[in-house]
Amino acid sequence: MEINFLNYIFTMLIAGAGSFGGGIGGVNIMKEFALGWVANFEQTEEILSEMLNITAVAQYGGYAQGITFAAFLGARTNLGIPGAVLGVAAFILPSVAFVAVILKIGEKLYKNSLFKYSINYINLIAAGLICMIVWNYAIKLFSIDLIYPLIAALACFANIYFKVNPIFIILGGALVGVIWRA
């Protein structure tokens, strides 16, 4: 089974770049490469079956399975174990480069006071979005009105973030309950 070494490494680099944050994009790139490579051989049934099985597993496993697929492709070539190691290294390299660049940019930005203070509010917005997503899933999943947990969460937030006295929270909750039932 002969394969072009540079084409293989280039494909693994592209697959690694395409899988930054998750392996699904990279696995599809590797699958297309593998299917094109396997099509050049006469006895393709066994190899094609193996490729499709590992592709199916890799699509649901994410980045780690993308690494496994890169090692599998490298080992099945004429490159053997060195091909597997080089394929995995080429698959991981773009992610390492992306993280290094992001860290350098973040390091410089974090020295800026406007950016530093805006991060606190971005974190608060992200927490709110996560709560909203969980809220929507809970409504769909349990088919109930979740106003009471919302009120409890708002009361906890008011107590912790704004340091509101719990007595005022209880009185406000009683007032909202009276108005809600009226």
N, C-alpha and C positions, 0 to 999 in steps of 0.2 A: 504494500500500500504506500504509494509515493505521494507526497504532498509538498507543495512549495512552502519552504520555511518562512520566508518573508511575508507571504500572503497570510499564513497562519498567525504569525505574530501581529501583523497589522489588524487582522480580524479580531484578535483578542483585545487589542488596544481600543478599537472602536466599540466592542462589546462592553468593555469595562467602563468606557465613558458613557455609554448608553444605559448602564445599569447603576449609575450613581444615585444612591437613595433607595435602590431596589433592583433585584436581579432580573426582573421579567423582560425588560427591554434588551438587555444583553443576551439573555438566553435565546430570544427570537433571532437575533443577529447570528449567533453561533449555530442555531438550527439551520438557517438558510445556507450558511457556509458548509455545514456538515452534509446537508442533502445534495448540494452541488458537488461536493468532493466524493461522496459515495456513488453518485450516478456514473462516475468514470470507471467503475469496476464491474466485472461480469458477475461475481458472486456477491450480490448486494443484499440479498434477503436477510441474512443473519445480522450484518452490520447495520442495515437500515432499521431492523427491529430493535436492536440495542439503542441506536440513536434516538428513535422515537420514544422509547420507554424512558430514557434518561431525560429527554426534553420534557416529557409530560411531568416527571417528578420535579425537574428544575423550575418549571414555570410556576409551581405552587410553593416552592421552597425559598425563593428569594435569592439574595446575594450569595449565601453560602452554597446553594445548589449551583449557581452560576460558576463558582469557583470549581466545584466538583465536575461540572460539564467541561470546563476548560481543561482540567487535568485528564479527563476521560478522552477528549479529542486528541490531546497531545500524546497520550500513551498509546492510542490506537494507530498513530501514524508511524512512519519510518523513523521518527525522532525518538520514540520510546520515552523512557523516564526523563531524560533531559528536556524533551519536548513538553512533557506534562508540567515540569517545574517552570520552564520558560513561559508556557501558556498561562499558568496561574499568575506568575509575576507580571506578565503583560496585562492580564485582566484586572489586577489590583492596582497597578501603577496609576491610571487616571484618577481613581478615587483618592489615592494618597496625595496626588498633586492638587486636586480640587480642595481637599481639606487644608492643605498647607497654605494655599492662596487665600482661602476664606479666613483662616486664622490670622494671617498677616494683615488682611484688610480690617478684620475685627479688632485687632490689637491697636491699629492706628485710629480707628473710629472711636474706640472706647476712651481714648484720651480727650476727645471732644466732649465738653460738659453738656451740650444740647443733646447729643446722641446718648450720653450716659443716663440722663434723666428721662429721655423718651423711652428707653428700654423698660423702665418701670411701668409705664403706662401701656406699652405694647404687651408686656406680660399680663397685665390686668385684662386687656382686651382679649388676649388668647385664652385666658382662664374663663372669661365670659362666653367665648365662642364654644369652648369645650362643654361648658355647662348647658348651653343652648342645644348642642348636638345630643348630649345625653338626655336632656329633657324631651326632645322630639322623638328619640328612639324609645324612651320609656312610655310616652303617650301612645305611640304606634304598637308597642309590644304588649302593654297591659290594658290598653283601651280605657284608661281612667283619667280623670282630671287631676292634675298634679299641682293645684294651686296651693295646697297646704305645705308641701315640701318647699315650694318656692318662697312662701312667706317665712318659713323657718330658716331657709338659707339667707334670705334678706335680713332677718333679725340677727343671725350670727354675724353676717358681714357688717351690719351697722354696729354691733357690739364690739367687734374686733378692730375694724378699720377706723370707724369714727368715734369709738369709745363712748357709745351711747349707754346710759344707765339701763340695766335690764328691767327696772320698774317701768320706765317709759316705753320700752318695747312691749311689755305685757299689757300696759294700758292701751297702747296703740293697736295691738292685736285684738284686744277686746272691742275697741271702737270699730275696727275694720270688720270684725265678726258680726257686730250688731248691724252695721250698714249693709254687709253682704247678705244677711238673712232677711232684711226688711224688704 
